[in-house]
Structure formats: structure tokens, C-alpha cells
Amino acid sequence: MTSIPSPAAHRPAGPATPAGRPVLVAVAHGSRDPRALPVVRALLARVRELRPGLDVRLGHVELNEPLLTDTLAGIRGPAVLVPLLLGRGYHVKHDLPAALAGAPRVHGVVAGALGPHPLLARALHTRLLEAGWPAGNRAPGHALVLAAAGSRDPESAADTSRTAALLSARLGGVPVLPAYASAAAPTVPQALAELAARGLSRIAVASCFTAPGRFAAQSAQAAPWIVAAPLGAQDAMAELVLHRYDRAAAGFPPSRHLLAAGRG
């Protein structure tokens, strides 16, 4: 595939990556919330602790520095872009492959989104327990709304629904209804109302967001009971980032700018 020159392509590239060990480029969305960037950096610090010696870098789609295009401009050689996003959508399918296509010194792959996966369900469960969700067996009258960002892409909704099913199974069958902060239905208030109409009285909100931001805060405001914090810097999340990296990197040397289908 012919690469498209990037506006940042004239900048000096960093040192070449050691053969057989692609750079892990974690790609966050970016947020105006000042809490978001420290949380993402803390997550990547855990990734580095779990995989000493791995070159781990950060890039953002928008709103925060470094932007992904600038991060890629500093790399020469193989790289795996791991989206810190929790389902498939426009950024994973279009923006990240386009950024690779505009980085002439980089050849690599885009890993799968972080969700759905059992490790993601584990991370969601941990945050719920921290917020006051009862440990042990299923409690009568309890239910959950899984609040996610939302996308017009039907595969994104399918991923969120699968994550909701994994979380429900982990919690012993507690009803978990996916809901969205934008671009898709039901909204978080609509999902809460639906569960209340079923006679469920203890309805928590699980935040399916990597870091704090506008959508996470908006979803939390609707919660009638406990609300879990965004996923942030947990071991399960760091393990999931590395799992996606390993799956995508397993096929190196890839065709230039190949989009990995890393699911599972």
C-alpha cells in the first residue's frame, strides 16, 4: 500500500526499534477533563511494569498531547497501535489505520479494541466492588446499567452488548443493560427507567470508560444508587492492553499498514 505523507513526516524519527519487538503505541481518545491524561499515563506505567523493556508510547486521537500523528513521527520500524477504546467504531476502523498510512517510517498493525473480553469484565467488576456493589452471590432486586460512549457503528453496540453479557455472567446472572452517552440508544436514563419498570430497585451504573471525561461524568449524574469509577490503571486493564498487543504482534512482519482483526 502506498503511504500518504504526514504533515509531521519531516520531523526526525527516533531510534529504530529492535528487530522483532514492535513499539506498543497506546491510543487514547483524549479529553478536556484534566483527570483523564494522568489516568491514562498511570495505566501505561502498569503496562511497563508488567513488560519491562517494552517500548510503550502514548498518542491521542484528539484534545490531548501527544497526538497520535506526532507519536508515529518519532518512530522508525514496526509498531502495534493498541486502542484504549472499549469497542469497535470509527476511530478503530478508520482513524488509526489512516494514521498508520500517513507514517512513512512506520509499518505495523492496529490491534483490536479492548472490549469485549473477560479481562474487561474483571476490571468492571473490581470498580463496582470499590463503589459498594455487594460481594458474593446475586442479590435480589439488583441490576446494572453498563454505560458506554456510544457509536453509530452497529459493531460497537454489539461489542458493548457482549461486554454486558460477560459482566452479567461474572456477577452470577445479574441483569446488565448496555446504554450510551451519545450516538446510540438506549441512553443511560432510558436504561435505568427500563430496569426500574421491571421492579428492580437497586440499580448501579458501571462505567465502561477507560478514563474520566464528559461522557463518564454525564452517565454518573444519572445514577440512582452507586456508580463505578472509570476503569483506569488496573492490572486487568494493563494485562488486556498487552493481550491485544501480543495478538496483533504475533503475525509480524505484517503487510504494511495491515489492520489486524484481533478479537477474542
C-alpha positions in Angstrom: 0.0 0.0 0.0 1.3 3.4 -0.9 1.6 5.6 2.2 0.2 9.1 2.4 2.7 11.7 3.5 2.0 13.0 7.0 2.4 16.7 8.0 4.7 15.5 10.7 6.7 13.3 8.4 9.6 15.8 8.1 10.3 15.6 11.8 13.3 13.4 12.9 12.4 9.8 13.7 13.5 8.2 16.9 15.9 5.3 17.1 15.0 2.2 15.2 13.0 -0.4 17.1 14.9 -3.6 18.0 14.1 -6.3 15.5 11.1 -8.5 16.4 9.8 -6.2 19.1 7.3 -3.6 17.8 6.7 -0.4 19.7 3.4 -0.5 21.6 1.6 2.7 20.8 -1.4 3.1 23.1 -4.0 5.3 21.5 -6.3 7.2 23.8 -9.2 9.3 22.6 -8.3 12.4 24.5 -10.4 14.5 26.8 -10.8 18.1 28.1 -11.2 16.6 31.6 -7.8 17.3 33.4 -8.1 13.9 35.2 -8.0 11.9 32.0 -4.4 12.2 31.0 -2.9 11.3 34.4 -5.1 8.2 34.5 -4.0 7.1 31.0 -0.4 7.6 32.0 -0.8 5.6 35.1 -2.3 2.7 33.1 0.7 2.7 30.8 3.0 2.8 33.8 1.4 -0.5 34.8 1.8 -1.9 31.3 5.6 -1.1 31.5 5.8 -2.8 34.9 4.3 -5.9 33.5 6.5 -5.9 30.4 9.9 -4.4 31.3 11.9 -3.3 28.3 9.0 -2.9 26.0 8.9 0.4 24.3 5.4 1.8 25.2 4.3 5.2 23.9 1.1 7.2 24.0 -0.8 9.0 21.3 -4.2 10.7 21.3 -6.8 10.9 18.6 -7.6 14.5 19.7 -7.7 17.0 22.5 -4.5 15.9 24.3 -0.8 15.8 23.5 0.9 13.9 22.2 -1.3 13.5 19.2 -1.0 10.1 17.5 0.4 11.6 14.4 3.2 13.2 16.4 3.9 9.9 18.3 4.2 8.0 15.0 6.5 10.7 13.6 9.0 9.7 16.3 9.1 6.0 15.4 11.0 4.2 12.8 10.2 0.5 12.3 7.4 -1.8 13.4 4.6 -0.7 15.8 1.4 -2.0 17.1 -1.4 0.5 17.8 -3.5 -0.6 20.7 -6.7 1.5 21.0 -7.6 2.3 24.6 -11.1 2.1 23.4 -13.7 -0.4 24.5 -15.4 -1.4 21.3 -15.1 -1.1 17.6 -16.1 2.1 15.9 -14.9 4.9 13.6 -11.6 5.6 15.4 -10.5 2.0 15.5 -11.6 1.2 11.9 -10.7 4.4 10.1 -8.7 7.0 12.1 -6.0 4.6 13.4 -5.3 2.9 10.0 -5.3 6.3 8.4 -2.7 7.5 10.9 -0.5 4.5 10.0 -0.9 5.2 6.3 0.4 8.7 7.0 3.5 7.5 8.8 6.0 6.5 6.1 8.7 5.3 8.6 6.3 3.0 10.5 5.0 -0.4 9.4 2.5 -2.0 11.7 -0.9 -3.1 12.7 -3.9 -1.8 14.6 -4.9 -4.2 17.4 -8.4 -4.9 18.3 -10.3 -2.7 20.7 -10.0 -3.6 24.4 -13.5 -5.0 24.5 -15.2 -7.3 24.7 -13.0 -9.6 26.8 -13.2 -11.4 30.2 -10.4 -9.1 31.5 -12.6 -6.1 30.8 -15.4 -7.7 32.7 -13.0 -8.3 35.6 -11.9 -4.7 35.6 -15.6 -3.5 35.6 -16.3 -5.9 38.5 -13.4 -4.5 40.5 -14.6 -0.9 40.1 -18.2 -2.0 41.1 -16.9 -3.6 44.3 -14.9 -0.5 45.1 -18.1 1.5 44.7 -20.1 -0.6 47.1 -21.5 -3.4 45.0 -22.2 -6.4 47.3 -19.6 -9.2 47.0 -20.8 -12.8 46.8 -24.0 -14.2 45.4 -26.6 -12.4 43.3 -28.7 -10.1 45.4 -32.5 -9.9 44.7 -33.6 -6.6 43.1 -30.1 -5.7 41.9 -29.3 -4.7 38.3 -26.7 -2.8 36.3 -26.6 -0.3 33.5 -23.3 -0.6 31.6 -22.7 3.0 30.4 -20.6 3.3 27.3 -19.7 6.2 25.0 -21.8 5.1 22.0 -21.3 4.9 18.3 -23.3 4.8 15.1 -21.4 1.7 14.1 -23.5 -1.4 14.9 -20.4 -3.4 15.6 -19.6 -1.0 18.5 -23.1 -1.7 20.0 -22.5 -5.5 19.5 -19.2 -5.2 21.5 -20.9 -3.3 24.3 -23.7 -5.9 24.4 -21.1 -8.7 24.6 -19.3 -6.9 27.4 -22.6 -6.6 29.3 -23.2 -10.3 28.9 -19.7 -11.1 30.2 -20.2 -8.9 33.2 -23.6 -10.4 33.9 -22.2 -13.9 33.8 -19.4 -12.8 36.2 -21.9 -11.4 38.6 -24.0 -14.6 38.6 -26.7 -13.5 36.2 -27.5 -10.0 37.5 -29.3 -8.1 34.7 -26.9 -5.8 32.9 -28.4 -3.5 30.3 -26.0 -1.6 27.9 -26.6 2.1 27.5 -24.9 5.0 25.8 -23.9 8.6 26.4 -24.2 9.6 22.7 -25.0 8.4 19.2 -26.9 5.3 20.2 -29.9 4.1 22.2 -30.9 3.5 24.9 -29.5 6.4 26.9 -28.4 5.8 30.4 -31.6 7.4 31.9 -33.7 5.3 29.5 -32.0 2.1 30.5 -32.4 3.0 34.2 -36.1 3.5 33.7 -36.4 0.2 31.8 -34.8 -1.7 34.7 -36.9 0.1 37.3 -40.0 -0.8 35.3 -39.1 -4.4 35.8 -39.3 -3.9 39.5 -35.6 -3.8 40.1 -34.8 -1.4 43.0 -31.0 -1.5 43.4 -29.6 -0.3 40.0 -26.0 0.6 39.8 -24.1 2.2 36.9 -20.9 0.6 35.6 -18.6 3.0 33.8 -17.3 1.4 30.6 -14.8 4.2 30.0 -11.1 4.0 30.2 -10.6 7.4 31.9 -12.7 10.2 33.3 -14.3 12.6 30.8 -17.5 14.3 29.8 -19.4 11.1 28.9 -18.4 9.3 32.1 -19.5 12.3 34.2 -22.7 12.6 32.3 -23.5 8.9 32.9 -22.6 9.1 36.6 -25.1 12.0 37.1 -28.0 9.8 36.2 -27.2 7.0 38.7 -29.9 6.5 41.3 -27.6 4.4 43.5 -23.9 3.6 43.3 -21.8 4.4 40.2 -18.4 2.7 39.5 -15.4 4.8 38.6 -13.9 4.7 35.1 -11.6 1.7 34.6 -8.3 3.4 34.8 -5.0 1.9 35.9 -5.8 -1.6 37.0 -3.8 -4.8 36.5 -6.6 -6.3 34.5 -6.6 -3.3 32.1 -2.8 -3.5 31.7 -3.0 -7.2 31.1 -5.7 -6.6 28.4 -3.5 -3.9 26.7 -0.7 -6.4 26.5 -3.0 -9.2 25.3 -4.2 -7.1 22.4 -0.6 -6.1 21.7 0.6 -9.7 21.7 -2.2 -10.9 19.4 -1.6 -8.2 16.9 2.2 -8.5 17.0 2.2 -12.3 16.6 2.0 -12.1 12.8 4.9 -9.7 12.2 6.4 -9.0 9.8 2.9 -7.9 8.5 1.9 -6.4 5.3 2.4 -2.7 5.5 -0.4 -0.9 7.4 -2.4 -4.1 7.8 -5.5 -3.7 10.0 -5.5 -6.5 12.5 -8.8 -8.3 13.2 -7.7 -9.0 16.8 -10.8 -10.2 18.6 -11.1 -12.6 21.4 
